[in-house]
Amino acid sequence: MQEEEKENKPAPKHKLPVSPLKSLEKDLKYYQESIREISAEILKNKISKYPIFIAHQHEVSLGEVILDRHELGTEWSIHASTMEELIEVKLILEERKDFFELNFKDPSKFMCLFVIVPEGANFAFHPYH
């Protein structure tokens, strides 16, 4: 190869790792009606005003399994829980309860997710489509 050709050759592109949240978004499209129904049941039966859905790819002992990735051939499992349970196990601090309630989005329009990934966990609100 001649020197001029080496200089004009584009630099190799580095592939960024694909975020696991991309696969979660895909699974949520598939799961959303089931999650919406469970949320409505939690509200209707006055179990809680704050339904929370735990999304994970590992074993988790929170909430109740509603969508199992192994059974469904998907990448994420979903457990149903509530703000009250997460306060009980100290994932939400009692002194942050009022802040959490103020920032909780309308559960008929958004699913509240507690997403667990190897790097940590966080809350997210995802709209129903």
C-alpha positions in Angstrom: 0.0 0.0 0.0 1.3 3.4 -0.9 1.7 6.2 1.8 -1.1 8.3 0.3 -3.5 5.4 0.6 -2.6 4.8 4.3 -3.3 8.4 5.1 -6.8 8.4 3.4 -7.9 5.1 5.1 -10.7 5.8 7.6 -10.0 5.1 11.2 -11.5 1.8 12.5 -14.9 2.3 14.1 -15.3 1.1 17.7 -18.6 -0.6 18.4 -20.3 0.7 21.5 -21.7 -2.1 23.7 -25.5 -2.4 23.3 -27.3 -1.3 26.4 -29.4 -4.0 28.1 -32.1 -1.3 28.3 -32.7 -1.7 24.6 -33.8 -5.3 25.1 -35.9 -4.2 28.1 -37.7 -1.7 25.9 -38.4 -4.4 23.4 -39.8 -6.7 26.1 -41.9 -3.9 27.6 -43.7 -3.6 24.3 -44.6 -7.2 24.5 -45.4 -7.1 28.2 -47.2 -3.8 28.5 -50.8 -5.0 28.4 -50.1 -7.6 31.1 -48.3 -5.0 33.3 -51.2 -2.5 32.8 -53.8 -5.1 33.9 -51.8 -6.0 37.0 -51.4 -2.3 37.8 -55.1 -1.8 37.5 -55.8 -4.8 39.7 -53.4 -3.4 42.4 -55.2 -0.1 42.3 -58.7 -1.5 42.0 -58.2 -3.8 45.0 -56.7 -1.0 47.0 -53.5 -2.9 47.6 -51.5 0.2 46.9 -51.7 3.5 45.0 -48.1 2.9 43.9 -47.6 -0.2 41.9 -44.0 -0.9 41.0 -42.7 -3.5 38.5 -39.2 -4.9 39.1 -37.4 -5.7 35.8 -34.4 -8.0 36.1 -32.4 -10.6 34.3 -31.2 -12.4 37.4 -32.8 -14.0 40.5 -34.7 -11.5 42.6 -36.7 -12.2 45.7 -38.8 -9.0 45.6 -42.5 -8.9 44.8 -44.4 -11.5 42.9 -43.3 -13.0 39.6 -45.8 -12.0 36.9 -43.7 -12.5 33.7 -40.9 -15.0 33.7 -38.3 -14.6 30.9 -37.5 -18.4 30.9 -41.2 -19.3 30.4 -41.8 -16.6 27.8 -38.5 -16.8 25.8 -37.7 -13.1 26.5 -34.7 -11.4 28.1 -36.3 -9.8 31.1 -38.5 -11.0 34.0 -41.0 -8.8 35.7 -42.2 -8.9 39.3 -45.1 -6.9 40.7 -44.5 -5.0 43.9 -45.6 -1.8 45.6 -44.0 1.2 47.2 -45.0 -0.1 50.6 -43.0 -3.3 50.1 -40.0 -1.4 48.9 -40.1 0.8 52.0 -40.4 -2.4 54.1 -37.3 -3.8 52.6 -35.6 -0.4 52.7 -35.1 0.0 49.0 -37.1 3.3 49.5 -36.1 5.1 52.7 -39.0 6.0 54.9 -37.9 9.6 54.9 -38.0 9.7 51.1 -41.6 8.4 51.0 -43.2 11.8 50.5 -40.8 12.7 47.7 -41.5 9.4 46.0 -45.2 9.9 46.2 -44.9 13.4 44.8 -42.9 12.2 41.8 -44.9 9.1 41.1 -46.5 9.3 37.7 -50.1 8.4 36.9 -50.1 4.6 36.9 -52.9 4.5 34.3 -50.5 6.1 31.8 -47.0 5.0 33.1 -45.5 1.9 34.5 -43.1 2.5 37.4 -40.1 0.2 36.9 -37.4 -0.7 39.3 -34.7 -1.8 36.9 -31.9 -4.0 38.2 -28.8 -4.4 36.1 -25.3 -5.5 37.1 -24.1 -1.9 37.5 -26.9 -1.1 40.0 -30.6 -0.4 40.1 -32.9 2.6 39.5 -36.5 3.7 39.1 -37.9 4.7 35.7 -41.3 5.5 34.4 -42.2 4.1 31.0 -45.3 5.2 29.2 -47.9 2.7 28.0 -48.4 2.9 24.2 
